[in-house]
Amino acid sequence: MGFVVPAKTPQPIVKRLHDDIVAILEEPDVRQKLAAHSMDVVADTPAEMRATLDADMARWKPIIEKNHITLD
């Protein structure tokens, strides 16, 4: 799970959102509430999130294509 913004979002806005979200995720009660739902907080950088998304797309693309899966 992660936060995404449109591709052409200005970098200062991306940085501000990232910094604010990381600050929220570092709050103990937020971490506790997420942990209660079996969620582990990983506050990656935007570049690390992009790499994760790219890896996931590469991993699932053959299965999606083989099974003709589409979004309706």
Jmol script that loads the backbone (N, CA, C; Angstrom):
load data "model"
ATOM      1  N   MET A   1       0.852  -1.156   0.000  1.00  0.00           N
ATOM      2  CA  MET A   1       0.000   0.000   0.000  1.00  0.00           C
ATOM      3  C   MET A   1       0.902   1.224   0.000  1.00  0.00           C
ATOM      4  N   GLY A   2       0.497   2.208  -0.730  1.00  0.00           N
ATOM      5  CA  GLY A   2       1.302   3.415  -0.769  1.00  0.00           C
ATOM      6  C   GLY A   2       0.486   4.588  -1.269  1.00  0.00           C
ATOM      7  N   PHE A   3       1.108   5.726  -1.267  1.00  0.00           N
ATOM      8  CA  PHE A   3       0.484   6.938  -1.782  1.00  0.00           C
ATOM      9  C   PHE A   3       1.107   7.260  -3.126  1.00  0.00           C
ATOM     10  N   VAL A   4       0.286   7.602  -4.090  1.00  0.00           N
ATOM     11  CA  VAL A   4       0.779   7.991  -5.405  1.00  0.00           C
ATOM     12  C   VAL A   4       0.140   9.319  -5.796  1.00  0.00           C
ATOM     13  N   VAL A   5       0.838  10.037  -6.655  1.00  0.00           N
ATOM     14  CA  VAL A   5       0.345  11.309  -7.171  1.00  0.00           C
ATOM     15  C   VAL A   5       0.480  11.266  -8.688  1.00  0.00           C
ATOM     16  N   PRO A   6      -0.197  12.154  -9.398  1.00  0.00           N
ATOM     17  CA  PRO A   6      -0.046  12.188 -10.856  1.00  0.00           C
ATOM     18  C   PRO A   6       1.420  12.386 -11.264  1.00  0.00           C
ATOM     19  N   ALA A   7       1.778  11.830 -12.402  1.00  0.00           N
ATOM     20  CA  ALA A   7       3.170  11.820 -12.871  1.00  0.00           C
ATOM     21  C   ALA A   7       3.810  13.197 -12.951  1.00  0.00           C
ATOM     22  N   LYS A   8       3.065  14.203 -13.282  1.00  0.00           N
ATOM     23  CA  LYS A   8       3.654  15.540 -13.473  1.00  0.00           C
ATOM     24  C   LYS A   8       3.513  16.438 -12.243  1.00  0.00           C
ATOM     25  N   THR A   9       3.296  15.831 -11.078  1.00  0.00           N
ATOM     26  CA  THR A   9       3.214  16.622  -9.847  1.00  0.00           C
ATOM     27  C   THR A   9       4.574  17.268  -9.595  1.00  0.00           C
ATOM     28  N   PRO A  10       4.615  18.572  -9.344  1.00  0.00           N
ATOM     29  CA  PRO A  10       5.904  19.241  -9.100  1.00  0.00           C
ATOM     30  C   PRO A  10       6.651  18.613  -7.911  1.00  0.00           C
ATOM     31  N   GLN A  11       7.962  18.507  -8.047  1.00  0.00           N
ATOM     32  CA  GLN A  11       8.796  17.866  -7.037  1.00  0.00           C
ATOM     33  C   GLN A  11       8.649  18.476  -5.640  1.00  0.00           C
ATOM     34  N   PRO A  12       8.537  19.802  -5.501  1.00  0.00           N
ATOM     35  CA  PRO A  12       8.348  20.344  -4.143  1.00  0.00           C
ATOM     36  C   PRO A  12       7.066  19.823  -3.470  1.00  0.00           C
ATOM     37  N   ILE A  13       6.023  19.609  -4.245  1.00  0.00           N
ATOM     38  CA  ILE A  13       4.775  19.075  -3.688  1.00  0.00           C
ATOM     39  C   ILE A  13       4.969  17.615  -3.292  1.00  0.00           C
ATOM     40  N   VAL A  14       5.645  16.832  -4.136  1.00  0.00           N
ATOM     41  CA  VAL A  14       5.934  15.432  -3.813  1.00  0.00           C
ATOM     42  C   VAL A  14       6.729  15.358  -2.517  1.00  0.00           C
ATOM     43  N   LYS A  15       7.744  16.198  -2.390  1.00  0.00           N
ATOM     44  CA  LYS A  15       8.578  16.197  -1.182  1.00  0.00           C
ATOM     45  C   LYS A  15       7.765  16.566   0.048  1.00  0.00           C
ATOM     46  N   ARG A  16       6.943  17.579  -0.069  1.00  0.00           N
ATOM     47  CA  ARG A  16       6.123  18.001   1.076  1.00  0.00           C
ATOM     48  C   ARG A  16       5.170  16.897   1.506  1.00  0.00           C
ATOM     49  N   LEU A  17       4.495  16.280   0.531  1.00  0.00           N
ATOM     50  CA  LEU A  17       3.586  15.181   0.860  1.00  0.00           C
ATOM     51  C   LEU A  17       4.338  14.030   1.522  1.00  0.00           C
ATOM     52  N   HIS A  18       5.478  13.663   0.942  1.00  0.00           N
ATOM     53  CA  HIS A  18       6.273  12.567   1.498  1.00  0.00           C
ATOM     54  C   HIS A  18       6.692  12.879   2.930  1.00  0.00           C
ATOM     55  N   ASP A  19       7.232  14.059   3.148  1.00  0.00           N
ATOM     56  CA  ASP A  19       7.695  14.437   4.487  1.00  0.00           C
ATOM     57  C   ASP A  19       6.550  14.431   5.501  1.00  0.00           C
ATOM     58  N   ASP A  20       5.398  14.958   5.100  1.00  0.00           N
ATOM     59  CA  ASP A  20       4.254  15.003   6.018  1.00  0.00           C
ATOM     60  C   ASP A  20       3.713  13.600   6.309  1.00  0.00           C
ATOM     61  N   ILE A  21       3.648  12.758   5.294  1.00  0.00           N
ATOM     62  CA  ILE A  21       3.154  11.388   5.491  1.00  0.00           C
ATOM     63  C   ILE A  21       4.107  10.599   6.376  1.00  0.00           C
ATOM     64  N   VAL A  22       5.406  10.741   6.154  1.00  0.00           N
ATOM     65  CA  VAL A  22       6.394  10.046   6.999  1.00  0.00           C
ATOM     66  C   VAL A  22       6.255  10.502   8.448  1.00  0.00           C
ATOM     67  N   ALA A  23       6.072  11.794   8.661  1.00  0.00           N
ATOM     68  CA  ALA A  23       5.907  12.311  10.026  1.00  0.00           C
ATOM     69  C   ALA A  23       4.680  11.693  10.698  1.00  0.00           C
ATOM     70  N   ILE A  24       3.600  11.575   9.965  1.00  0.00           N
ATOM     71  CA  ILE A  24       2.380  10.965  10.504  1.00  0.00           C
ATOM     72  C   ILE A  24       2.617   9.485  10.816  1.00  0.00           C
ATOM     73  N   LEU A  25       3.283   8.796   9.906  1.00  0.00           N
ATOM     74  CA  LEU A  25       3.533   7.364  10.107  1.00  0.00           C
ATOM     75  C   LEU A  25       4.489   7.084  11.257  1.00  0.00           C
ATOM     76  N   GLU A  26       5.250   8.075  11.676  1.00  0.00           N
ATOM     77  CA  GLU A  26       6.169   7.902  12.796  1.00  0.00           C
ATOM     78  C   GLU A  26       5.484   8.093  14.147  1.00  0.00           C
ATOM     79  N   GLU A  27       4.248   8.590  14.142  1.00  0.00           N
ATOM     80  CA  GLU A  27       3.531   8.790  15.395  1.00  0.00           C
ATOM     81  C   GLU A  27       3.175   7.426  16.004  1.00  0.00           C
ATOM     82  N   PRO A  28       3.507   7.221  17.276  1.00  0.00           N
ATOM     83  CA  PRO A  28       3.286   5.913  17.903  1.00  0.00           C
ATOM     84  C   PRO A  28       1.849   5.395  17.815  1.00  0.00           C
ATOM     85  N   ASP A  29       0.857   6.263  18.014  1.00  0.00           N
ATOM     86  CA  ASP A  29      -0.516   5.766  17.957  1.00  0.00           C
ATOM     87  C   ASP A  29      -0.934   5.391  16.540  1.00  0.00           C
ATOM     88  N   VAL A  30      -0.381   6.057  15.541  1.00  0.00           N
ATOM     89  CA  VAL A  30      -0.664   5.691  14.152  1.00  0.00           C
ATOM     90  C   VAL A  30      -0.048   4.325  13.864  1.00  0.00           C
ATOM     91  N   ARG A  31       1.209   4.133  14.262  1.00  0.00           N
ATOM     92  CA  ARG A  31       1.880   2.842  14.068  1.00  0.00           C
ATOM     93  C   ARG A  31       1.118   1.725  14.777  1.00  0.00           C
ATOM     94  N   GLN A  32       0.644   2.008  15.979  1.00  0.00           N
ATOM     95  CA  GLN A  32      -0.090   1.012  16.757  1.00  0.00           C
ATOM     96  C   GLN A  32      -1.396   0.629  16.057  1.00  0.00           C
ATOM     97  N   LYS A  33      -2.111   1.627  15.564  1.00  0.00           N
ATOM     98  CA  LYS A  33      -3.378   1.350  14.874  1.00  0.00           C
ATOM     99  C   LYS A  33      -3.146   0.559  13.594  1.00  0.00           C
ATOM    100  N   LEU A  34      -2.112   0.896  12.860  1.00  0.00           N
ATOM    101  CA  LEU A  34      -1.799   0.141  11.640  1.00  0.00           C
ATOM    102  C   LEU A  34      -1.370  -1.282  11.983  1.00  0.00           C
ATOM    103  N   ALA A  35      -0.570  -1.434  13.024  1.00  0.00           N
ATOM    104  CA  ALA A  35      -0.120  -2.763  13.449  1.00  0.00           C
ATOM    105  C   ALA A  35      -1.305  -3.630  13.858  1.00  0.00           C
ATOM    106  N   ALA A  36      -2.327  -3.024  14.436  1.00  0.00           N
ATOM    107  CA  ALA A  36      -3.523  -3.768  14.829  1.00  0.00           C
ATOM    108  C   ALA A  36      -4.239  -4.360  13.622  1.00  0.00           C
ATOM    109  N   HIS A  37      -3.951  -3.815  12.446  1.00  0.00           N
ATOM    110  CA  HIS A  37      -4.526  -4.323  11.196  1.00  0.00           C
ATOM    111  C   HIS A  37      -3.485  -5.082  10.375  1.00  0.00           C
ATOM    112  N   SER A  38      -2.449  -5.555  11.066  1.00  0.00           N
ATOM    113  CA  SER A  38      -1.357  -6.335  10.446  1.00  0.00           C
ATOM    114  C   SER A  38      -0.617  -5.556   9.370  1.00  0.00           C
ATOM    115  N   MET A  39      -0.472  -4.263   9.556  1.00  0.00           N
ATOM    116  CA  MET A  39       0.258  -3.422   8.616  1.00  0.00           C
ATOM    117  C   MET A  39       1.578  -2.992   9.236  1.00  0.00           C
ATOM    118  N   ASP A  40       2.661  -3.215   8.518  1.00  0.00           N
ATOM    119  CA  ASP A  40       3.977  -2.763   8.943  1.00  0.00           C
ATOM    120  C   ASP A  40       4.308  -1.471   8.200  1.00  0.00           C
ATOM    121  N   VAL A  41       4.733  -0.461   8.917  1.00  0.00           N
ATOM    122  CA  VAL A  41       5.057   0.826   8.297  1.00  0.00           C
ATOM    123  C   VAL A  41       6.434   0.755   7.656  1.00  0.00           C
ATOM    124  N   VAL A  42       6.497   1.084   6.376  1.00  0.00           N
ATOM    125  CA  VAL A  42       7.752   1.213   5.641  1.00  0.00           C
ATOM    126  C   VAL A  42       7.680   2.554   4.934  1.00  0.00           C
ATOM    127  N   ALA A  43       8.438   3.510   5.405  1.00  0.00           N
ATOM    128  CA  ALA A  43       8.387   4.855   4.838  1.00  0.00           C
ATOM    129  C   ALA A  43       9.526   5.027   3.832  1.00  0.00           C
ATOM    130  N   ASP A  44       9.361   4.388   2.682  1.00  0.00           N
ATOM    131  CA  ASP A  44      10.357   4.497   1.611  1.00  0.00           C
ATOM    132  C   ASP A  44      10.359   5.891   1.000  1.00  0.00           C
ATOM    133  N   THR A  45      11.410   6.153   0.245  1.00  0.00           N
ATOM    134  CA  THR A  45      11.450   7.396  -0.524  1.00  0.00           C
ATOM    135  C   THR A  45      10.562   7.231  -1.755  1.00  0.00           C
ATOM    136  N   PRO A  46      10.200   8.329  -2.415  1.00  0.00           N
ATOM    137  CA  PRO A  46       9.435   8.201  -3.660  1.00  0.00           C
ATOM    138  C   PRO A  46      10.155   7.325  -4.691  1.00  0.00           C
ATOM    139  N   ALA A  47      11.472   7.420  -4.779  1.00  0.00           N
ATOM    140  CA  ALA A  47      12.220   6.596  -5.739  1.00  0.00           C
ATOM    141  C   ALA A  47      12.122   5.107  -5.392  1.00  0.00           C
ATOM    142  N   GLU A  48      12.182   4.795  -4.105  1.00  0.00           N
ATOM    143  CA  GLU A  48      12.061   3.392  -3.692  1.00  0.00           C
ATOM    144  C   GLU A  48      10.658   2.860  -3.972  1.00  0.00           C
ATOM    145  N   MET A  49       9.651   3.683  -3.763  1.00  0.00           N
ATOM    146  CA  MET A  49       8.277   3.275  -4.067  1.00  0.00           C
ATOM    147  C   MET A  49       8.116   3.034  -5.558  1.00  0.00           C
ATOM    148  N   ARG A  50       8.696   3.906  -6.375  1.00  0.00           N
ATOM    149  CA  ARG A  50       8.635   3.734  -7.828  1.00  0.00           C
ATOM    150  C   ARG A  50       9.281   2.412  -8.235  1.00  0.00           C
ATOM    151  N   ALA A  51      10.424   2.091  -7.633  1.00  0.00           N
ATOM    152  CA  ALA A  51      11.117   0.833  -7.932  1.00  0.00           C
ATOM    153  C   ALA A  51      10.255  -0.368  -7.541  1.00  0.00           C
ATOM    154  N   THR A  52       9.577  -0.270  -6.404  1.00  0.00           N
ATOM    155  CA  THR A  52       8.686  -1.349  -5.974  1.00  0.00           C
ATOM    156  C   THR A  52       7.538  -1.523  -6.951  1.00  0.00           C
ATOM    157  N   LEU A  53       6.924  -0.413  -7.372  1.00  0.00           N
ATOM    158  CA  LEU A  53       5.833  -0.483  -8.345  1.00  0.00           C
ATOM    159  C   LEU A  53       6.305  -1.067  -9.668  1.00  0.00           C
ATOM    160  N   ASP A  54       7.478  -0.641 -10.137  1.00  0.00           N
ATOM    161  CA  ASP A  54       8.024  -1.173 -11.387  1.00  0.00           C
ATOM    162  C   ASP A  54       8.265  -2.677 -11.286  1.00  0.00           C
ATOM    163  N   ALA A  55       8.822  -3.126 -10.155  1.00  0.00           N
ATOM    164  CA  ALA A  55       9.079  -4.554  -9.959  1.00  0.00           C
ATOM    165  C   ALA A  55       7.769  -5.340  -9.912  1.00  0.00           C
ATOM    166  N   ASP A  56       6.764  -4.797  -9.237  1.00  0.00           N
ATOM    167  CA  ASP A  56       5.463  -5.467  -9.179  1.00  0.00           C
ATOM    168  C   ASP A  56       4.826  -5.563 -10.560  1.00  0.00           C
ATOM    169  N   MET A  57       4.920  -4.494 -11.336  1.00  0.00           N
ATOM    170  CA  MET A  57       4.342  -4.528 -12.681  1.00  0.00           C
ATOM    171  C   MET A  57       5.053  -5.558 -13.555  1.00  0.00           C
ATOM    172  N   ALA A  58       6.361  -5.629 -13.453  1.00  0.00           N
ATOM    173  CA  ALA A  58       7.115  -6.611 -14.230  1.00  0.00           C
ATOM    174  C   ALA A  58       6.762  -8.031 -13.784  1.00  0.00           C
ATOM    175  N   ARG A  59       6.568  -8.215 -12.498  1.00  0.00           N
ATOM    176  CA  ARG A  59       6.247  -9.541 -11.953  1.00  0.00           C
ATOM    177  C   ARG A  59       4.884 -10.030 -12.421  1.00  0.00           C
ATOM    178  N   TRP A  60       3.888  -9.149 -12.411  1.00  0.00           N
ATOM    179  CA  TRP A  60       2.523  -9.558 -12.705  1.00  0.00           C
ATOM    180  C   TRP A  60       2.118  -9.426 -14.170  1.00  0.00           C
ATOM    181  N   LYS A  61       2.877  -8.698 -14.969  1.00  0.00           N
ATOM    182  CA  LYS A  61       2.511  -8.473 -16.374  1.00  0.00           C
ATOM    183  C   LYS A  61       2.312  -9.769 -17.155  1.00  0.00           C
ATOM    184  N   PRO A  62       3.220 -10.763 -17.062  1.00  0.00           N
ATOM    185  CA  PRO A  62       2.995 -11.999 -17.820  1.00  0.00           C
ATOM    186  C   PRO A  62       1.702 -12.722 -17.430  1.00  0.00           C
ATOM    187  N   ILE A  63       1.366 -12.708 -16.168  1.00  0.00           N
ATOM    188  CA  ILE A  63       0.143 -13.370 -15.703  1.00  0.00           C
ATOM    189  C   ILE A  63      -1.087 -12.617 -16.204  1.00  0.00           C
ATOM    190  N   ILE A  64      -1.029 -11.302 -16.129  1.00  0.00           N
ATOM    191  CA  ILE A  64      -2.142 -10.480 -16.601  1.00  0.00           C
ATOM    192  C   ILE A  64      -2.370 -10.697 -18.090  1.00  0.00           C
ATOM    193  N   GLU A  65      -1.288 -10.677 -18.861  1.00  0.00           N
ATOM    194  CA  GLU A  65      -1.419 -10.861 -20.309  1.00  0.00           C
ATOM    195  C   GLU A  65      -1.878 -12.273 -20.651  1.00  0.00           C
ATOM    196  N   LYS A  66      -1.310 -13.275 -20.009  1.00  0.00           N
ATOM    197  CA  LYS A  66      -1.663 -14.676 -20.284  1.00  0.00           C
ATOM    198  C   LYS A  66      -3.143 -14.936 -20.027  1.00  0.00           C
ATOM    199  N   ASN A  67      -3.683 -14.309 -19.000  1.00  0.00           N
ATOM    200  CA  ASN A  67      -5.069 -14.544 -18.613  1.00  0.00           C
ATOM    201  C   ASN A  67      -6.032 -13.470 -19.129  1.00  0.00           C
ATOM    202  N   HIS A  68      -5.513 -12.574 -19.958  1.00  0.00           N
ATOM    203  CA  HIS A  68      -6.336 -11.523 -20.571  1.00  0.00           C
ATOM    204  C   HIS A  68      -7.128 -10.728 -19.512  1.00  0.00           C
ATOM    205  N   ILE A  69      -6.436 -10.372 -18.446  1.00  0.00           N
ATOM    206  CA  ILE A  69      -7.066  -9.615 -17.366  1.00  0.00           C
ATOM    207  C   ILE A  69      -7.076  -8.140 -17.733  1.00  0.00           C
ATOM    208  N   THR A  70      -8.240  -7.514 -17.580  1.00  0.00           N
ATOM    209  CA  THR A  70      -8.375  -6.088 -17.868  1.00  0.00           C
ATOM    210  C   THR A  70      -9.142  -5.401 -16.745  1.00  0.00           C
ATOM    211  N   LEU A  71      -9.012  -4.106 -16.683  1.00  0.00           N
ATOM    212  CA  LEU A  71      -9.797  -3.323 -15.741  1.00  0.00           C
ATOM    213  C   LEU A  71     -11.074  -2.876 -16.437  1.00  0.00           C
ATOM    214  N   ASP A  72     -12.155  -3.000 -15.751  1.00  0.00           N
ATOM    215  CA  ASP A  72     -13.438  -2.549 -16.330  1.00  0.00           C
ATOM    216  C   ASP A  72     -13.751  -1.143 -15.883  1.00  0.00           C
TER     217      ASP A  72
END
end "model"
wireframe off; spacefill off
backbone 0.3
color backbone group
